[in-house]
Amino acid sequence: MDRTLYLVVKGKDGWSFPADVIPDGENLHQCAQRVLDQAAGVNMNTWIVGRVPVAHTVKEPVRDASGGVKSKGEKTFFLKGRIMAGQADLKDNPFGYTDFKWLTREELEKELSPQDFKGVRNMMSDR
């Protein structure tokens, strides 16, 4: 394979990268490894590259007419991981993911939300 492929999972809101809220006491690197293990199973030999995000997205809070917060904002941080061997197995994942795909950069643009793709496009390989 001469192309870089990216793992995306199908949840209740469509296709996205595996993700979860960071619990107290866990750093980004630990969270990324945990989410990958829980979402795609431990039958893959994985390596989270580095300890700092390679990209992020920001969702602003939604306010109602009186200025109150209707829904909270959120920040999503992306860490790069490598899968050396194995395959994703969604059985028993706690996130409700129902399917997964390995996609190229061009395919990701069609599957991800425009906001998510805009947030990660610059960290992706051109090949």
N, CA, C and O atoms as a Tinker XYZ file with bonds, in Angstrom:
   508  protein
     1  N      0.854000   -1.179000    0.000000    73     2
     2  CA     0.000000    0.000000    0.000000    64     1     3
     3  C      0.891000    1.229000    0.000000    63     2     4     5
     4  O      1.741000    1.387000    0.876000    81     3
     5  N      0.700000    2.086000   -0.966000    73     3     6
     6  CA     1.492000    3.310000   -1.089000    64     5     7
     7  C      0.791000    4.530000   -0.515000    63     6     8     9
     8  O      1.346000    5.628000   -0.559000    81     7
     9  N     -0.399000    4.372000    0.016000    73     7    10
    10  CA    -1.171000    5.506000    0.532000    64     9    11
    11  C     -1.320000    5.396000    2.043000    63    10    12    13
    12  O     -1.383000    4.299000    2.597000    81    11
    13  N     -1.376000    6.544000    2.695000    73    11    14
    14  CA    -1.681000    6.573000    4.118000    64    13    15
    15  C     -3.187000    6.423000    4.286000    63    14    16    17
    16  O     -3.965000    7.117000    3.632000    81    15
    17  N     -3.591000    5.515000    5.164000    73    15    18
    18  CA    -5.005000    5.302000    5.448000    64    17    19
    19  C     -5.304000    5.737000    6.877000    63    18    20    21
    20  O     -4.450000    5.633000    7.757000    81    19
    21  N     -6.513000    6.222000    7.099000    73    19    22
    22  CA    -6.942000    6.730000    8.399000    64    21    23
    23  C     -8.149000    5.934000    8.873000    63    22    24    25
    24  O     -9.068000    5.664000    8.099000    81    23
    25  N     -8.142000    5.558000   10.151000    73    23    26
    26  CA    -9.239000    4.793000   10.733000    64    25    27
    27  C    -10.360000    5.738000   11.166000    63    26    28    29
    28  O    -10.135000    6.664000   11.944000    81    27
    29  N    -11.564000    5.496000   10.657000    73    27    30
    30  CA   -12.749000    6.216000   11.116000    64    29    31
    31  C    -13.793000    5.192000   11.549000    63    30    32    33
    32  O    -13.815000    4.059000   11.068000    81    31
    33  N    -14.646000    5.613000   12.457000    73    31    34
    34  CA   -15.672000    4.731000   12.998000    64    33    35
    35  C    -17.043000    5.375000   12.814000    63    34    36    37
    36  O    -17.169000    6.599000   12.760000    81    35
    37  N    -18.068000    4.526000   12.720000    73    35    38
    38  CA   -19.435000    5.030000   12.547000    64    37    39
    39  C    -20.158000    4.976000   13.887000    63    38    40    41
    40  O    -20.336000    3.912000   14.481000    81    39
    41  N    -20.568000    6.155000   14.343000    73    39    42
    42  CA   -21.342000    6.268000   15.575000    64    41    43
    43  C    -22.707000    6.851000   15.281000    63    42    44    45
    44  O    -23.126000    6.924000   14.126000    81    43
    45  N    -23.399000    7.265000   16.330000    73    43    46
    46  CA   -24.768000    7.779000   16.163000    64    45    47
    47  C    -24.830000    9.053000   15.327000    63    46    48    49
    48  O    -25.867000    9.357000   14.738000    81    47
    49  N    -23.724000    9.804000   15.272000    73    47    50
    50  CA   -23.702000   11.055000   14.500000    64    49    51
    51  C    -22.994000   10.919000   13.157000    63    50    52    53
    52  O    -22.703000   11.926000   12.511000    81    51
    53  N    -22.712000    9.696000   12.731000    73    51    54
    54  CA   -22.034000    9.486000   11.455000    64    53    55
    55  C    -20.583000    9.080000   11.643000    63    54    56    57
    56  O    -20.207000    8.559000   12.693000    81    55
    57  N    -19.773000    9.317000   10.627000    73    55    58
    58  CA   -18.376000    8.891000   10.614000    64    57    59
    59  C    -17.480000    9.923000   11.294000    63    58    60    61
    60  O    -17.634000   11.128000   11.095000    81    59
    61  N    -16.546000    9.429000   12.096000    73    59    62
    62  CA   -15.600000   10.304000   12.793000    64    61    63
    63  C    -14.396000    9.479000   13.223000    63    62    64    65
    64  O    -14.379000    8.256000   13.084000    81    63
    65  N    -13.408000   10.161000   13.739000    73    63    66
    66  CA   -12.286000    9.458000   14.350000    64    65    67
    67  C    -12.730000    8.964000   15.727000    63    66    68    69
    68  O    -13.593000    9.587000   16.346000    81    67
    69  N    -12.161000    7.858000   16.224000    73    67    70
    70  CA   -12.501000    7.420000   17.579000    64    69    71
    71  C    -12.196000    8.540000   18.579000    63    70    72    73
    72  O    -11.152000    9.186000   18.492000    81    71
    73  N    -13.110000    8.765000   19.528000    73    71    74
    74  CA   -12.934000    9.874000   20.473000    64    73    75
    75  C    -13.698000    9.612000   21.760000    63    74    76    77
    76  O    -14.642000    8.823000   21.794000    81    75
    77  N    -13.270000   10.290000   22.817000    73    75    78
    78  CA   -13.951000   10.228000   24.106000    64    77    79
    79  C    -13.544000   11.438000   24.931000    63    78    80    81
    80  O    -12.584000   12.131000   24.594000    81    79
    81  N    -14.259000   11.689000   25.991000    73    79    82
    82  CA   -13.924000   12.750000   26.937000    64    81    83
    83  C    -12.723000   12.297000   27.764000    63    82    84    85
    84  O    -12.616000   11.124000   28.120000    81    83
    85  N    -11.822000   13.229000   28.069000    73    83    86
    86  CA   -10.652000   12.898000   28.893000    64    85    87
    87  C    -11.060000   12.938000   30.364000    63    86    88    89
    88  O    -11.452000   13.992000   30.866000    81    87
    89  N    -10.973000   11.805000   31.059000    73    87    90
    90  CA   -11.313000   11.819000   32.485000    64    89    91
    91  C    -10.202000   12.475000   33.312000    63    90    92    93
    92  O     -9.052000   12.553000   32.881000    81    91
    93  N    -10.570000   12.941000   34.503000    73    91    94
    94  CA    -9.568000   13.506000   35.413000    64    93    95
    95  C     -8.464000   12.484000   35.660000    63    94    96    97
    96  O     -8.731000   11.294000   35.826000    81    95
    97  N     -7.231000   12.959000   35.681000    73    95    98
    98  CA    -6.089000   12.093000   35.957000    64    97    99
    99  C     -5.503000   11.417000   34.727000    63    98   100   101
   100  O     -4.518000   10.688000   34.841000    81    99
   101  N     -6.083000   11.643000   33.561000    73    99   102
   102  CA    -5.578000   11.030000   32.332000    64   101   103
   103  C     -5.100000   12.139000   31.408000    63   102   104   105
   104  O     -5.786000   13.149000   31.254000    81   103
   105  N     -3.922000   11.966000   30.784000    73   103   106
   106  CA    -3.440000   12.974000   29.840000    64   105   107
   107  C     -3.870000   12.604000   28.415000    63   106   108   109
   108  O     -4.440000   11.537000   28.187000    81   107
   109  N     -3.592000   13.492000   27.470000    73   107   110
   110  CA    -4.013000   13.259000   26.078000    64   109   111
   111  C     -3.458000   11.956000   25.513000    63   110   112   113
   112  O     -4.182000   11.196000   24.869000    81   111
   113  N     -2.183000   11.700000   25.754000    73   111   114
   114  CA    -1.541000   10.495000   25.230000    64   113   115
   115  C     -2.208000    9.236000   25.786000    63   114   116   117
   116  O     -2.510000    8.306000   25.038000    81   115
   117  N     -2.436000    9.211000   27.098000    73   115   118
   118  CA    -3.094000    8.058000   27.717000    64   117   119
   119  C     -4.516000    7.892000   27.188000    63   118   120   121
   120  O     -4.964000    6.778000   26.920000    81   119
   121  N     -5.210000    9.003000   27.044000    73   119   122
   122  CA    -6.582000    8.958000   26.538000    64   121   123
   123  C     -6.622000    8.414000   25.112000    63   122   124   125
   124  O     -7.471000    7.583000   24.787000    81   123
   125  N     -5.715000    8.874000   24.267000    73   123   126
   126  CA    -5.681000    8.406000   22.877000    64   125   127
   127  C     -5.460000    6.898000   22.814000    63   126   128   129
   128  O     -6.127000    6.204000   22.046000    81   127
   129  N     -4.529000    6.387000   23.618000    73   127   130
   130  CA    -4.264000    4.944000   23.621000    64   129   131
   131  C     -5.469000    4.172000   24.151000    63   130   132   133
   132  O     -5.843000    3.144000   23.587000    81   131
   133  N     -6.073000    4.659000   25.223000    73   131   134
   134  CA    -7.251000    4.000000   25.799000    64   133   135
   135  C     -8.397000    3.956000   24.791000    63   134   136   137
   136  O     -9.023000    2.914000   24.600000    81   135
   137  N     -8.667000    5.087000   24.152000    73   135   138
   138  CA    -9.774000    5.148000   23.191000    64   137   139
   139  C     -9.527000    4.198000   22.025000    63   138   140   141
   140  O    -10.442000    3.498000   21.591000    81   139
   141  N     -8.318000    4.168000   21.524000    73   139   142
   142  CA    -8.005000    3.261000   20.417000    64   141   143
   143  C     -8.180000    1.807000   20.846000    63   142   144   145
   144  O     -8.754000    1.006000   20.108000    81   143
   145  N     -7.686000    1.463000   22.039000    73   143   146
   146  CA    -7.830000    0.091000   22.541000    64   145   147
   147  C     -9.298000   -0.274000   22.765000    63   146   148   149
   148  O     -9.732000   -1.361000   22.384000    81   147
   149  N    -10.061000    0.628000   23.381000    73   147   150
   150  CA   -11.467000    0.332000   23.668000    64   149   151
   151  C    -12.329000    0.333000   22.412000    63   150   152   153
   152  O    -13.236000   -0.489000   22.283000    81   151
   153  N    -12.058000    1.237000   21.498000    73   151   154
   154  CA   -12.892000    1.355000   20.301000    64   153   155
   155  C    -12.618000    0.251000   19.292000    63   154   156   157
   156  O    -13.546000   -0.328000   18.728000    81   155
   157  N    -11.358000   -0.035000   19.069000    73   155   158
   158  CA   -10.989000   -0.948000   17.980000    64   157   159
   159  C    -10.413000   -2.268000   18.462000    63   158   160   161
   160  O     -9.981000   -3.084000   17.647000    81   159
   161  N    -10.397000   -2.493000   19.760000    73   159   162
   162  CA    -9.904000   -3.756000   20.291000    64   161   163
   163  C     -8.403000   -3.756000   20.489000    63   162   164   165
   164  O     -7.693000   -2.881000   19.992000    81   163
   165  N     -7.937000   -4.739000   21.215000    73   163   166
   166  CA    -6.512000   -4.816000   21.544000    64   165   167
   167  C     -5.768000   -5.781000   20.624000    63   166   168   169
   168  O     -4.613000   -6.111000   20.893000    81   167
   169  N     -6.396000   -6.234000   19.561000    73   167   170
   170  CA    -5.749000   -7.153000   18.627000    64   169   171
   171  C     -4.930000   -6.436000   17.571000    63   170   172   173
   172  O     -4.548000   -7.029000   16.562000    81   171
   173  N     -4.658000   -5.153000   17.806000    73   171   174
   174  CA    -3.812000   -4.383000   16.902000    64   173   175
   175  C     -2.559000   -3.968000   17.657000    63   174   176   177
   176  O     -2.622000   -3.612000   18.833000    81   175
   177  N     -1.435000   -4.016000   16.981000    73   175   178
   178  CA    -0.187000   -3.498000   17.538000    64   177   179
   179  C     -0.143000   -2.017000   17.180000    63   178   180   181
   180  O      0.101000   -1.664000   16.026000    81   179
   181  N     -0.379000   -1.143000   18.171000    73   179   182
   182  CA    -0.496000    0.293000   17.909000    64   181   183
   183  C      0.575000    1.085000   18.631000    63   182   184   185
   184  O      1.162000    0.626000   19.611000    81   183
   185  N      0.815000    2.278000   18.127000    73   183   186
   186  CA     1.781000    3.203000   18.714000    64   185   187
   187  C      1.239000    4.611000   18.531000    63   186   188   189
   188  O      1.031000    5.056000   17.402000    81   187
   189  N      1.007000    5.314000   19.635000    73   187   190
   190  CA     0.601000    6.712000   19.575000    64   189   191
   191  C      1.871000    7.533000   19.425000    63   190   192   193
   192  O      2.730000    7.520000   20.307000    81   191
   193  N      1.991000    8.243000   18.318000    73   191   194
   194  CA     3.208000    8.974000   17.971000    64   193   195
   195  C      3.209000   10.312000   18.706000    63   194   196   197
   196  O      2.380000   11.177000   18.422000    81   195
   197  N      4.111000   10.480000   19.625000    73   195   198
   198  CA     4.234000   11.754000   20.334000    64   197   199
   199  C      3.193000   11.935000   21.418000    63   198   200   201
   200  O      2.297000   11.111000   21.599000    81   199
   201  N      3.337000   13.032000   22.128000    73   199   202
   202  CA     2.459000   13.315000   23.263000    64   201   203
   203  C      1.726000   14.645000   23.128000    63   202   204   205
   204  O      1.086000   15.109000   24.071000    81   203
   205  N      1.823000   15.246000   21.966000    73   203   206
   206  CA     1.136000   16.523000   21.736000    64   205   207
   207  C      0.205000   16.383000   20.529000    63   206   208   209
   208  O      0.472000   15.582000   19.634000    81   207
   209  N     -0.874000   17.149000   20.500000    73   207   210
   210  CA    -1.817000   17.061000   19.380000    64   209   211
   211  C     -1.181000   17.510000   18.064000    63   210   212   213
   212  O     -0.326000   18.395000   18.034000    81   211
   213  N     -1.623000   16.876000   16.983000    73   211   214
   214  CA    -1.200000   17.289000   15.642000    64   213   215
   215  C     -2.264000   18.166000   14.993000    63   214   216   217
   216  O     -2.019000   18.786000   13.957000    81   215
   217  N     -3.444000   18.217000   15.604000    73   215   218
   218  CA    -4.548000   19.042000   15.100000    64   217   219
   219  C     -5.595000   19.175000   16.200000    63   218   220   221
   220  O     -5.575000   18.449000   17.194000    81   219
   221  N     -6.511000   20.122000   15.996000    73   219   222
   222  CA    -7.637000   20.255000   16.921000    64   221   223
   223  C     -8.800000   20.958000   16.225000    63   222   224   225
   224  O     -8.622000   21.659000   15.229000    81   223
   225  N     -9.979000   20.753000   16.771000    73   223   226
   226  CA   -11.169000   21.469000   16.316000    64   225   227
   227  C    -11.835000   22.115000   17.528000    63   226   228   229
   228  O    -11.684000   21.651000   18.658000    81   227
   229  N    -12.566000   23.185000   17.274000    73   227   230
   230  CA   -13.279000   23.894000   18.339000    64   229   231
   231  C    -14.737000   24.044000   17.923000    63   230   232   233
   232  O    -15.040000   24.522000   16.830000    81   231
   233  N    -15.625000   23.633000   18.806000    73   231   234
   234  CA   -17.062000   23.828000   18.598000    64   233   235
   235  C    -17.509000   24.860000   19.625000    63   234   236   237
   236  O    -17.432000   24.623000   20.830000    81   235
   237  N    -17.970000   25.995000   19.142000    73   235   238
   238  CA   -18.375000   27.088000   20.029000    64   237   239
   239  C    -19.680000   26.737000   20.748000    63   238   240   241
   240  O    -20.499000   25.992000   20.211000    81   239
   241  N    -19.877000   27.268000   21.958000    73   239   242
   242  CA   -21.153000   27.032000   22.648000    64   241   243
   243  C    -22.310000   27.682000   21.891000    63   242   244   245
   244  O    -22.137000   28.707000   21.232000    81   243
   245  N    -23.469000   27.082000   21.992000    73   243   246
   246  CA   -24.677000   27.634000   21.374000    64   245   247
   247  C    -25.464000   28.348000   22.469000    63   246   248   249
   248  O    -25.721000   27.784000   23.532000    81   247
   249  N    -25.838000   29.583000   22.198000    73   247   250
   250  CA   -26.569000   30.387000   23.190000    64   249   251
   251  C    -28.026000   30.550000   22.758000    63   250   252   253
   252  O    -28.343000   30.584000   21.569000    81   251
   253  N    -28.889000   30.649000   23.747000    73   251   254
   254  CA   -30.300000   30.900000   23.444000    64   253   255
   255  C    -30.541000   32.405000   23.326000    63   254   256   257
   256  O    -29.609000   33.195000   23.472000    81   255
   257  N    -31.772000   32.797000   23.064000    73   255   258
   258  CA   -32.107000   34.209000   22.825000    64   257   259
   259  C    -31.783000   35.110000   24.012000    63   258   260   261
   260  O    -31.493000   36.292000   23.828000    81   259
   261  N    -31.829000   34.569000   25.224000    73   259   262
   262  CA   -31.554000   35.383000   26.414000    64   261   263
   263  C    -30.071000   35.428000   26.761000    63   262   264   265
   264  O    -29.682000   36.076000   27.733000    81   263
   265  N    -29.240000   34.744000   25.975000    73   263   266
   266  CA   -27.800000   34.740000   26.218000    64   265   267
   267  C    -27.317000   33.583000   27.065000    63   266   268   269
   268  O    -26.119000   33.449000   27.315000    81   267
   269  N    -28.235000   32.748000   27.508000    73   267   270
   270  CA   -27.851000   31.561000   28.279000    64   269   271
   271  C    -27.245000   30.500000   27.376000    63   270   272   273
   272  O    -27.413000   30.539000   26.157000    81   271
   273  N    -26.550000   29.569000   27.972000    73   271   274
   274  CA   -25.901000   28.500000   27.205000    64   273   275
   275  C    -26.908000   27.393000   26.913000    63   274   276   277
   276  O    -27.449000   26.768000   27.826000    81   275
   277  N    -27.148000   27.166000   25.635000    73   275   278
   278  CA   -28.058000   26.107000   25.188000    64   277   279
   279  C    -27.311000   24.775000   25.113000    63   278   280   281
   280  O    -27.823000   23.739000   25.538000    81   279
   281  N    -26.094000   24.818000   24.566000    73   279   282
   282  CA   -25.225000   23.636000   24.562000    64   281   283
   283  C    -23.780000   24.098000   24.705000    63   282   284   285
   284  O    -23.374000   25.117000   24.146000    81   283
   285  N    -23.021000   23.326000   25.464000    73   283   286
   286  CA   -21.629000   23.674000   25.737000    64   285   287
   287  C    -20.778000   23.565000   24.478000    63   286   288   289
   288  O    -21.094000   22.809000   23.560000    81   287
   289  N    -19.712000   24.322000   24.455000    73   287   290
   290  CA   -18.727000   24.177000   23.399000    64   289   291
   291  C    -17.801000   23.021000   23.734000    63   290   292   293
   292  O    -17.863000   22.461000   24.828000    81   291
   293  N    -16.944000   22.666000   22.787000    73   291   294
   294  CA   -15.975000   21.599000   23.058000    64   293   295
   295  C    -14.753000   21.774000   22.183000    63   294   296   297
   296  O    -14.817000   22.361000   21.103000    81   295
   297  N    -13.640000   21.254000   22.670000    73   295   298
   298  CA   -12.398000   21.199000   21.906000    64   297   299
   299  C    -12.049000   19.733000   21.726000    63   298   300   301
   300  O    -12.115000   18.948000   22.672000    81   299
   301  N    -11.681000   19.373000   20.516000    73   299   302
   302  CA   -11.255000   18.013000   20.223000    64   301   303
   303  C     -9.815000   18.065000   19.750000    63   302   304   305
   304  O     -9.479000   18.804000   18.824000    81   303
   305  N     -8.967000   17.274000   20.396000    73   303   306
   306  CA    -7.552000   17.213000   20.051000    64   305   307
   307  C     -7.266000   15.891000   19.357000    63   306   308   309
   308  O     -7.796000   14.850000   19.746000    81   307
   309  N     -6.424000   15.934000   18.327000    73   307   310
   310  CA    -6.093000   14.750000   17.543000    64   309   311
   311  C     -4.625000   14.403000   17.734000    63   310   312   313
   312  O     -3.751000   15.256000   17.573000    81   311
   313  N     -4.360000   13.150000   18.077000    73   311   314
   314  CA    -2.999000   12.644000   18.176000    64   313   315
   315  C     -2.807000   11.619000   17.075000    63   314   316   317
   316  O     -3.732000   10.887000   16.723000    81   315
   317  N     -1.611000   11.573000   16.542000    73   315   318
   318  CA    -1.314000   10.639000   15.461000    64   317   319
   319  C     -0.950000    9.282000   16.047000    63   318   320   321
   320  O     -0.185000    9.188000   17.007000    81   319
   321  N     -1.504000    8.247000   15.460000    73   319   322
   322  CA    -1.194000    6.885000   15.861000    64   321   323
   323  C     -0.817000    6.056000   14.653000    63   322   324   325
   324  O     -1.192000    6.367000   13.522000    81   323
   325  N     -0.082000    5.014000   14.906000    73   323   326
   326  CA     0.299000    4.074000   13.847000    64   325   327
   327  C     -0.177000    2.683000   14.237000    63   326   328   329
   328  O     -0.095000    2.286000   15.399000    81   327
   329  N     -0.666000    1.964000   13.267000    73   327   330
   330  CA    -1.049000    0.577000   13.479000    64   329   331
   331  C     -0.064000   -0.277000   12.700000    63   330   332   333
   332  O     -0.009000   -0.237000   11.471000    81   331
   333  N      0.711000   -1.050000   13.449000    73   331   334
   334  CA     1.778000   -1.852000   12.845000    64   333   335
   335  C      1.250000   -3.182000   12.305000    63   334   336   337
   336  O      1.728000   -3.680000   11.285000    81   335
   337  N      0.265000   -3.748000   12.995000    73   335   338
   338  CA    -0.274000   -5.045000   12.590000    64   337   339
   339  C     -1.653000   -5.218000   13.210000    63   338   340   341
   340  O     -2.000000   -4.551000   14.184000    81   339
   341  N     -2.423000   -6.114000   12.636000    73   339   342
   342  CA    -3.741000   -6.408000   13.180000    64   341   343
   343  C     -4.840000   -5.654000   12.453000    63   342   344   345
   344  O     -4.600000   -4.963000   11.462000    81   343
   345  N     -6.050000   -5.806000   12.970000    73   343   346
   346  CA    -7.218000   -5.182000   12.359000    64   345   347
   347  C     -8.177000   -4.742000   13.455000    63   346   348   349
   348  O     -8.213000   -5.337000   14.532000    81   347
   349  N     -8.938000   -3.718000   13.184000    73   347   350
   350  CA    -9.914000   -3.215000   14.151000    64   349   351
   351  C    -10.996000   -4.260000   14.400000    63   350   352   353
   352  O    -11.405000   -4.984000   13.493000    81   351
   353  N    -11.445000   -4.321000   15.636000    73   351   354
   354  CA   -12.526000   -5.214000   16.041000    64   353   355
   355  C    -13.445000   -4.413000   16.956000    63   354   356   357
   356  O    -13.084000   -4.129000   18.099000    81   355
   357  N    -14.608000   -4.051000   16.475000    73   355   358
   358  CA   -15.516000   -3.186000   17.225000    64   357   359
   359  C    -16.370000   -3.925000   18.247000    63   358   360   361
   360  O    -17.120000   -3.299000   18.997000    81   359
   361  N    -16.265000   -5.240000   18.284000    73   359   362
   362  CA   -17.059000   -6.024000   19.225000    64   361   363
   363  C    -16.793000   -5.554000   20.654000    63   362   364   365
   364  O    -15.640000   -5.405000   21.059000    81   363
   365  N    -17.842000   -5.325000   21.400000    73   363   366
   366  CA   -17.761000   -4.922000   22.815000    64   365   367
   367  C    -17.199000   -3.523000   23.034000    63   366   368   369
   368  O    -16.816000   -3.200000   24.158000    81   367
   369  N    -17.134000   -2.675000   22.001000    73   367   370
   370  CA   -16.642000   -1.311000   22.241000    64   369   371
   371  C    -17.691000   -0.539000   23.040000    63   370   372   373
   372  O    -18.888000   -0.690000   22.794000    81   371
   373  N    -17.257000    0.283000   23.992000    73   371   374
   374  CA   -18.205000    0.989000   24.871000    64   373   375
   375  C    -18.797000    2.261000   24.260000    63   374   376   377
   376  O    -19.608000    2.928000   24.902000    81   375
   377  N    -18.410000    2.604000   23.043000    73   375   378
   378  CA   -18.826000    3.866000   22.436000    64   377   379
   379  C    -20.024000    3.730000   21.498000    63   378   380   381
   380  O    -20.548000    4.734000   21.016000    81   379
   381  N    -20.455000    2.511000   21.240000    73   379   382
   382  CA   -21.580000    2.307000   20.335000    64   381   383
   383  C    -21.209000    2.386000   18.868000    63   382   384   385
   384  O    -22.088000    2.549000   18.021000    81   383
   385  N    -19.921000    2.274000   18.545000    73   383   386
   386  CA   -19.512000    2.282000   17.141000    64   385   387
   387  C    -20.023000    1.016000   16.465000    63   386   388   389
   388  O    -19.944000   -0.075000   17.029000    81   387
   389  N    -20.546000    1.169000   15.256000    73   387   390
   390  CA   -21.150000    0.038000   14.559000    64   389   391
   391  C    -20.370000   -0.424000   13.337000    63   390   392   393
   392  O    -20.614000   -1.516000   12.824000    81   391
   393  N    -19.440000    0.390000   12.868000    73   391   394
   394  CA   -18.674000    0.028000   11.675000    64   393   395
   395  C    -17.387000    0.837000   11.660000    63   394   396   397
   396  O    -17.267000    1.839000   12.364000    81   395
   397  N    -16.432000    0.404000   10.860000    73   395   398
   398  CA   -15.194000    1.156000   10.690000    64   397   399
   399  C    -14.757000    1.091000    9.240000    63   398   400   401
   400  O    -15.155000    0.196000    8.494000    81   399
   401  N    -13.929000    2.053000    8.851000    73   399   402
   402  CA   -13.357000    2.095000    7.504000    64   401   403
   403  C    -11.925000    2.599000    7.605000    63   402   404   405
   404  O    -11.582000    3.359000    8.511000    81   403
   405  N    -11.108000    2.171000    6.678000    73   403   406
   406  CA    -9.775000    2.737000    6.474000    64   405   407
   407  C     -9.878000    3.588000    5.219000    63   406   408   409
   408  O    -10.147000    3.066000    4.137000    81   407
   409  N     -9.668000    4.899000    5.351000    73   407   410
   410  CA    -9.888000    5.812000    4.231000    64   409   411
   411  C     -8.655000    6.641000    3.904000    63   410   412   413
   412  O     -7.836000    6.935000    4.774000    81   411
   413  N     -8.539000    7.011000    2.632000    73   411   414
   414  CA    -7.496000    7.947000    2.210000    64   413   415
   415  C     -7.928000    9.365000    2.581000    63   414   416   417
   416  O     -9.063000    9.593000    2.999000    81   415
   417  N     -7.022000   10.290000    2.426000    73   415   418
   418  CA    -7.325000   11.704000    2.700000    64   417   419
   419  C     -8.522000   12.176000    1.873000    63   418   420   421
   420  O     -9.409000   12.856000    2.389000    81   419
   421  N     -8.543000   11.815000    0.601000    73   419   422
   422  CA    -9.623000   12.244000   -0.286000    64   421   423
   423  C    -10.966000   11.635000    0.131000    63   422   424   425
   424  O    -12.001000   12.299000    0.073000    81   423
   425  N    -10.939000   10.394000    0.541000    73   423   426
   426  CA   -12.173000    9.747000    0.990000    64   425   427
   427  C    -12.668000   10.352000    2.304000    63   426   428   429
   428  O    -13.873000   10.475000    2.522000    81   427
   429  N    -11.732000   10.728000    3.178000    73   427   430
   430  CA   -12.114000   11.356000    4.448000    64   429   431
   431  C    -12.883000   12.646000    4.228000    63   430   432   433
   432  O    -13.830000   12.940000    4.957000    81   431
   433  N    -12.484000   13.410000    3.234000    73   431   434
   434  CA   -13.155000   14.681000    2.962000    64   433   435
   435  C    -14.635000   14.469000    2.658000    63   434   436   437
   436  O    -15.464000   15.331000    2.950000    81   435
   437  N    -14.961000   13.323000    2.071000    73   435   438
   438  CA   -16.355000   13.020000    1.734000    64   437   439
   439  C    -17.138000   12.467000    2.925000    63   438   440   441
   440  O    -18.357000   12.624000    2.985000    81   439
   441  N    -16.455000   11.823000    3.871000    73   439   442
   442  CA   -17.137000   11.152000    4.986000    64   441   443
   443  C    -17.236000   11.987000    6.256000    63   442   444   445
   444  O    -18.234000   11.901000    6.971000    81   443
   445  N    -16.215000   12.796000    6.548000    73   443   446
   446  CA   -16.217000   13.591000    7.778000    64   445   447
   447  C    -17.066000   14.843000    7.611000    63   446   448   449
   448  O    -17.330000   15.286000    6.494000    81   447
   449  N    -17.486000   15.404000    8.731000    73   447   450
   450  CA   -18.179000   16.694000    8.664000    64   449   451
   451  C    -17.190000   17.732000    8.146000    63   450   452   453
   452  O    -15.987000   17.584000    8.358000    81   451
   453  N    -17.662000   18.775000    7.475000    73   451   454
   454  CA   -16.747000   19.814000    6.979000    64   453   455
   455  C    -15.884000   20.417000    8.092000    63   454   456   457
   456  O    -14.703000   20.689000    7.876000    81   455
   457  N    -16.459000   20.628000    9.274000    73   455   458
   458  CA   -15.702000   21.195000   10.393000    64   457   459
   459  C    -14.575000   20.256000   10.821000    63   458   460   461
   460  O    -13.454000   20.705000   11.060000    81   459
   461  N    -14.863000   18.957000   10.920000    73   459   462
   462  CA   -13.827000   18.004000   11.329000    64   461   463
   463  C    -12.727000   17.899000   10.283000    63   462   464   465
   464  O    -11.544000   17.885000   10.626000    81   463
   465  N    -13.106000   17.826000    9.004000    73   463   466
   466  CA   -12.073000   17.712000    7.977000    64   465   467
   467  C    -11.201000   18.960000    7.938000    63   466   468   469
   468  O     -9.982000   18.855000    7.799000    81   467
   469  N    -11.799000   20.128000    8.058000    73   467   470
   470  CA   -11.027000   21.375000    8.067000    64   469   471
   471  C    -10.017000   21.373000    9.213000    63   470   472   473
   472  O     -8.904000   21.874000    9.057000    81   471
   473  N    -10.395000   20.818000   10.354000    73   471   474
   474  CA    -9.507000   20.792000   11.507000    64   473   475
   475  C     -8.329000   19.851000   11.371000    63   474   476   477
   476  O     -7.294000   20.069000   12.002000    81   475
   477  N     -8.459000   18.800000   10.558000    73   475   478
   478  CA    -7.390000   17.799000   10.469000    64   477   479
   479  C     -6.663000   17.770000    9.132000    63   478   480   481
   480  O     -5.636000   17.104000    9.014000    81   479
   481  N     -7.158000   18.461000    8.140000    73   479   482
   482  CA    -6.597000   18.317000    6.785000    64   481   483
   483  C     -5.116000   18.665000    6.702000    63   482   484   485
   484  O     -4.387000   18.042000    5.930000    81   483
   485  N     -4.657000   19.637000    7.471000    73   483   486
   486  CA    -3.253000   20.048000    7.369000    64   485   487
   487  C     -2.279000   19.087000    8.033000    63   486   488   489
   488  O     -1.075000   19.173000    7.793000    81   487
   489  N     -2.765000   18.188000    8.850000    73   487   490
   490  CA    -1.866000   17.225000    9.477000    64   489   491
   491  C     -1.764000   15.933000    8.669000    63   490   492   493
   492  O     -0.979000   15.046000    9.004000    81   491
   493  N     -2.550000   15.834000    7.619000    73   491   494
   494  CA    -2.583000   14.604000    6.836000    64   493   495
   495  C     -1.527000   14.589000    5.748000    63   494   496   497
   496  O     -1.147000   15.615000    5.183000    81   495
   497  N     -1.079000   13.389000    5.486000    73   495   498
   498  CA    -0.114000   13.172000    4.422000    64   497   499
   499  C     -0.781000   13.389000    3.068000    63   498   500   501
   500  O     -1.963000   13.088000    2.899000    81   499
   501  N     -0.030000   13.906000    2.112000    73   499   502
   502  CA    -0.561000   14.089000    0.757000    64   501   503
   503  C     -0.566000   12.796000   -0.039000    63   502   504   505
   504  O     -1.155000   12.736000   -1.119000    81   503
   505  N      0.067000   11.787000    0.465000    73   503   506
   506  CA     0.098000   10.505000   -0.248000    64   505   507
   507  C     -0.643000    9.444000    0.491000    63   506   508
   508  O     -0.715000    8.305000    0.028000    81   507
